[in-house]
Amino acid sequence: MAGASIAAELAQLGGGAIVMLEAEDRPGYHTTGRSAAFWEECYGGPEIVPLTLPSGTWLREHGFLTPRGALYIGRAEDSAAMDAFVARFANSGVSIERLDRASIERHLPGLRPEWCMALWEEACADIDVAGVHQHYLAAARQGGVEQRNRARVSQAERVSDLWHITTEHGDTLRARILVNAAGAWADNVARMAGAAALGIQPLRRTVVQLRTDPLPPVDLPLVLDISGQFYFKPESGRLWLSPHDEEPSPPCDAAPEELAVAQAIDRFEHVVDWRVLGVDRKWAGLRSFAPDRAPVYGFDPGTPGFFWFAGQGGFGIQTAPAAARLGAQLLLGAERDELTQAIDAALYDPARFVLDSR
Ligand SMILES: Cc1cc2nc3c(=O)[nH]c(=O)nc-3n(C[C@H](O)[C@H](O)[C@H](O)COP(=O)(O)OP(=O)(O)OC[C@H]3O[C@@H](n4cnc5c(N)ncnc54)[C@H](O)[C@@H]3O)c2cc1C
C-alpha cells in the first residue's frame, strides 16, 4: 500500500520517471494483504488522527468505506482505562460516546455480565483494502509508473548524485531519489543504502476466522477491548478475531502461532456466550513501528536522496490517502492541499530520531 500509494501520488504531481520495485511475485503479498480492513478514528493514538480523518473523507468519497461502528468495551476494573482513553482523544477531532449496559447489549448480543461499560465510535467503517490498493496501482500505471515484480533490491549505492540500484536478479537502474517503502524490511533497505536504521520493529499480529453459533449479526460493530486484549468483527457470516498480539519478529513471511490462536479464542469466550464451532482460517502479518510508534515520512537527514515512507504500523491502510499525498508533497517540495493542510509533518519527520539522540 505504501509503495503503490506514494508512486501514484508522485506521478500525479509530475514526479518524473518512477519505477516501483517489488520483491514478491505480486504487490500486496505481505502486510497489505493481511489486514483486518477497518478504518477506526482512534486507532494508533492521537498522533495518527490527523492522517486518519482526512483519509477517511477521501476513502468515503471514493466509495471504499462501509459503515460499521466501533465499540470499545470494558469491565469495572477497566474504568480508569476508559477515562484515560476519553481524555487522550479529547481534542483530537474524533467523536466518542459513552454507552450504558442496555445500549451495549443492543450492539453485542450474548455479552457476558462483567462487561458493563463501553465507548461508541459511530464513524468506524470497513475498508475495501483490495479496492484501495488496486486504485493506487492503476493510478500509478496510468501516471506512467513502471511496476516491476520479482525485483528485490539487493544493493543501493550513492555515486555522485545518483543511486545505483541492483536487484537480486542483476537488473540495474539509476535514480535521483530512492523511496524506502519496504514495510517490515525498511531498516534493512536503509542499511543497504548506507543510511542509519531508525529502529523500525516488525511486530506480528494474528487474525483467526471463526465459525460461531450464533452467526455474528451482519450489523455487529468492530468490538475492541479497552485494555487491548482482542478485537473482532463480522465478515461474510464469519467472525474475524485477533488477540491483539504484538510479537517482535524479524522481517519475514509471517505465520500464525498456535498459542496466539488459542489465546484469541479463550479471550473471545470470556466476552460473549457464543459457541466457537471451528477455525476456518488464520493468518498473521507484520505491523512495523518506529520507536515512538508514529510513521516516518521524509528525507533522511544524513543520506542525500534517501526518502523514508515507512513505519505504517497498524494504520497503514486507513491513513494511506493523506499519508501518500503528504509524502509526495514533501518529496517534491510541493504545496499542501485540502487533504494534507492540517497535518504537522514534523511529527513524522525521520530527523526527529537524530535530534532525539543528540
Ligand atoms: C493482522 C493485521 C491487521 C491490520 N489491520 C489494519 C486495519 O484494519 N487498518 C489499517 O489501516 N491497517 C491495518 N493493518 C496495518 C496495515 O496492513 C499496514 O500498515 C500496511 O499494510 C503497511 O503497508 P506497507 O506497504 O508499508 O507494507 P507491505 O504491504 O508489507 O509492503 C512492503 C513491501 O515491500 C516489499 N519489499 C521489502 N523489501 C524489499 C526489497 N529489498 N526490494 C523490493 N521490495 C521489497 C515487500 O515484498 C512488500 O511487498 C493491519 C496489519 C496486520 C498485520
The ligand as an SDF file (V2000), in Angstrom:
LIG
                    3D

 53 58  0  0  0  0  0  0  0  0999 V2000
   -3.3410   -8.5310   11.1220 C   0  0  0  0  0  0  0  0  0  0  0  0
   -3.2150   -7.0910   10.6690 C   0  0  0  0  0  0  0  0  0  0  0  0
   -4.3440   -6.2890   10.7280 C   0  0  0  0  0  0  0  0  0  0  0  0
   -4.2650   -4.9710   10.2780 C   0  0  0  0  0  0  0  0  0  0  0  0
   -5.4150   -4.2430   10.2440 N   0  0  0  0  0  0  0  0  0  0  0  0
   -5.3760   -2.9870    9.7420 C   0  0  0  0  0  0  0  0  0  0  0  0
   -6.5820   -2.2410    9.6300 C   0  0  0  0  0  0  0  0  0  0  0  0
   -7.6560   -2.7330    9.9660 O   0  0  0  0  0  0  0  0  0  0  0  0
   -6.4940   -0.9670    9.1270 N   0  0  0  0  0  0  0  0  0  0  0  0
   -5.3090   -0.4210    8.7490 C   0  0  0  0  0  0  0  0  0  0  0  0
   -5.2740    0.7280    8.3220 O   0  0  0  0  0  0  0  0  0  0  0  0
   -4.1480   -1.1270    8.8210 N   0  0  0  0  0  0  0  0  0  0  0  0
   -4.1730   -2.3850    9.3120 C   0  0  0  0  0  0  0  0  0  0  0  0
   -3.0230   -3.1010    9.3960 N   0  0  0  0  0  0  0  0  0  0  0  0
   -1.7540   -2.4380    9.0380 C   0  0  0  0  0  0  0  0  0  0  0  0
   -1.5740   -2.3500    7.5480 C   0  0  0  0  0  0  0  0  0  0  0  0
   -1.8540   -3.5930    6.9530 O   0  0  0  0  0  0  0  0  0  0  0  0
   -0.1200   -1.9010    7.2650 C   0  0  0  0  0  0  0  0  0  0  0  0
    0.1510   -0.6820    7.9260 O   0  0  0  0  0  0  0  0  0  0  0  0
    0.1340   -1.6940    5.7740 C   0  0  0  0  0  0  0  0  0  0  0  0
   -0.3100   -2.7990    5.0320 O   0  0  0  0  0  0  0  0  0  0  0  0
    1.6190   -1.4610    5.5380 C   0  0  0  0  0  0  0  0  0  0  0  0
    1.8210   -1.3540    4.1550 O   0  0  0  0  0  0  0  0  0  0  0  0
    3.2810   -1.3680    3.5560 P   0  0  0  0  0  0  0  0  0  0  0  0
    3.1490   -1.1500    2.0950 O   0  0  0  0  0  0  0  0  0  0  0  0
    4.1400   -0.4710    4.3660 O   0  0  0  0  0  0  0  0  0  0  0  0
    3.8290   -2.8470    3.8630 O   0  0  0  0  0  0  0  0  0  0  0  0
    3.7650   -4.1780    2.9750 P   0  0  0  0  0  0  0  0  0  0  0  0
    2.3810   -4.4290    2.4700 O   0  0  0  0  0  0  0  0  0  0  0  0
    4.3870   -5.2730    3.7820 O   0  0  0  0  0  0  0  0  0  0  0  0
    4.6520   -3.8260    1.7320 O   0  0  0  0  0  0  0  0  0  0  0  0
    6.0510   -3.7280    1.7970 C   0  0  0  0  0  0  0  0  0  0  0  0
    6.5640   -4.3380    0.5240 C   0  0  0  0  0  0  0  0  0  0  0  0
    7.9650   -4.1160    0.4060 O   0  0  0  0  0  0  0  0  0  0  0  0
    8.4910   -5.2060   -0.3040 C   0  0  0  0  0  0  0  0  0  0  0  0
    9.9440   -5.2520   -0.0880 N   0  0  0  0  0  0  0  0  0  0  0  0
   10.5940   -5.4680    1.0750 C   0  0  0  0  0  0  0  0  0  0  0  0
   11.9310   -5.4160    0.8800 N   0  0  0  0  0  0  0  0  0  0  0  0
   12.1180   -5.1560   -0.4440 C   0  0  0  0  0  0  0  0  0  0  0  0
   13.2760   -5.0010   -1.2600 C   0  0  0  0  0  0  0  0  0  0  0  0
   14.5170   -5.0930   -0.7760 N   0  0  0  0  0  0  0  0  0  0  0  0
   13.0960   -4.7570   -2.5970 N   0  0  0  0  0  0  0  0  0  0  0  0
   11.8310   -4.6350   -3.1210 C   0  0  0  0  0  0  0  0  0  0  0  0
   10.7010   -4.7890   -2.3780 N   0  0  0  0  0  0  0  0  0  0  0  0
   10.8430   -5.0470   -1.0620 C   0  0  0  0  0  0  0  0  0  0  0  0
    7.7630   -6.4030    0.2890 C   0  0  0  0  0  0  0  0  0  0  0  0
    7.8100   -7.5210   -0.5680 O   0  0  0  0  0  0  0  0  0  0  0  0
    6.3580   -5.8450    0.4630 C   0  0  0  0  0  0  0  0  0  0  0  0
    5.5100   -6.1650   -0.6270 O   0  0  0  0  0  0  0  0  0  0  0  0
   -3.0440   -4.4340    9.8160 C   0  0  0  0  0  0  0  0  0  0  0  0
   -1.9030   -5.2520    9.7810 C   0  0  0  0  0  0  0  0  0  0  0  0
   -1.9960   -6.5700   10.1930 C   0  0  0  0  0  0  0  0  0  0  0  0
   -0.7810   -7.4460   10.1170 C   0  0  0  0  0  0  0  0  0  0  0  0
  1  2  1  0
  2  3  1  0
  2 52  2  0
  3  4  2  0
  4  5  1  0
  4 50  1  0
  5  6  2  0
  6  7  1  0
  6 13  1  0
  7  8  2  0
  7  9  1  0
  9 10  1  0
 10 11  2  0
 10 12  1  0
 12 13  2  0
 13 14  1  0
 14 15  1  0
 14 50  1  0
 15 16  1  0
 16 17  1  0
 16 18  1  0
 18 19  1  0
 18 20  1  0
 20 21  1  0
 20 22  1  0
 22 23  1  0
 23 24  1  0
 24 25  2  0
 24 26  1  0
 24 27  1  0
 27 28  1  0
 28 29  2  0
 28 30  1  0
 28 31  1  0
 31 32  1  0
 32 33  1  0
 33 34  1  0
 33 48  1  0
 34 35  1  0
 35 36  1  0
 35 46  1  0
 36 37  1  0
 36 45  1  0
 37 38  2  0
 38 39  1  0
 39 40  1  0
 39 45  2  0
 40 41  1  0
 40 42  2  0
 42 43  1  0
 43 44  2  0
 44 45  1  0
 46 47  1  0
 46 48  1  0
 48 49  1  0
 50 51  2  0
 51 52  1  0
 52 53  1  0
M  END
$$$$
